[in-house]
Amino acid sequence: MTMNKPTPPRNDTFLRALMRQPTEHTPVWLMRQAGRYLPEYCETRKRAGSFMQLCKNPQMACEVTLQPLARYELDAAILFSDILTVPDAMGLGLYFAEGEGPKFERPLREEWAIRDLQAPDPYGHLKYVMDAVSEIRRALDNSVPLIGFSGSPFTLACYMIEGGASDDYRTIKTMLYNRPDLLHHILEVNTRAVIDYLNAQIECGVQAVMIFDSWGGMLSHHAYREFSLNYMNRIVAGLTREKDGHRIPVIVFTKGGGQWLEDIAASGCDAVGLDWTTDIAQARARIGDKVALQGNFDPVGLFASPEKISQEVKRIVDAYGPGNGHVFNLGHGISQFTPPENVKALVDAVHEHSRALRKA
Ligand code: CP3
């Protein structure tokens, strides 16, 4: 039997940049590119009834995934879902209280509940995510690559234990200091869950994956390695790295992780995400010979004028400099109050300035 190697996307600049191969321009996509700053997203969400019903409806999840691509010349699509679908599938009862962000009905606090915790079968409760991946791949029709994602074990544990957003992470940190064995047990289960979940997304067609470690950066220097990075290392080692003859690049993003770039790059990932507090030129000097870099525009910079946005984009593109291995992105998710026309200014500026730099 002959195996046909599926053709790469027509625009594969994103995948090539992640592998530090030459591209005609610097590819760009935005964290939370499908979201509330787009009126068409708000309209679809209203039709779905709620954010979670939107996530759980593969046709509608596909529709909103494609919305930002219809408006802007983005170089990648990202699966529309949420990192908290995994603890939801573990039975914690995810809901979104209006204006308060995510919450769990049954936060993980009791030892017996922690001992009972199990990694979900990605084709069980999470099948709606896999169906969305297949649906989106079909709809994209090989135009641009599709990114899959998951939260890091530690970031998921923050929400699972705190029961929602927190300003000091008192509950999880108390467990970290007093009962590290319990926290390690949760992180073990989360690690298994994330490996299975991401490998299932890859099986269903995502062409790159990103691990969001949104809260690892609030750990002490010493605790970061033990409670966040070690588990991400194990995930990177456990992922399917090649599918149908194509490499599946892995991006690791610890928000606030600028001081640990060498350690993150040593995880075996293909690319490291940068928030906006790190100098991308210095980051490249530190780890650019090992991995690609993704970032690092301040999301609040999108409230500046289109001219200023273009200047800021040029500053970052120039700071990274000539050569390969940069994926332009925001340093964190886009704000719901962002004027949509400013996103066009950013995306077009990335393409324009990076093409000019290659000709210079
Ligand atoms: O990037 C994308 O377009 C893909 C979709 C995506 C969402 N959430 C959709 C979403 C991704 C990759 C995420 C990741 C996510 N979710 C993270 C990691 C990245 C980060 O921001 O640090 C985290 C911590 C979450 C948990 C979460 N989900 C929070 C804190 C919130 C509330 C945010 C807010 O602004 O109120 C969500 C809800 C959420 N996830 C929205 C979207 C578009 C907004 C929900 C809505 O429509 O009401």
Residues whose N, C-alpha, C, O or C-beta is under 5 A from the ligand:
A	BS01	CP3	L30 M31 R32 Q33 A34 G35 F51 I78 L79 F80 S81 D82 I83 G101 P102 F149 F212 S214 G333
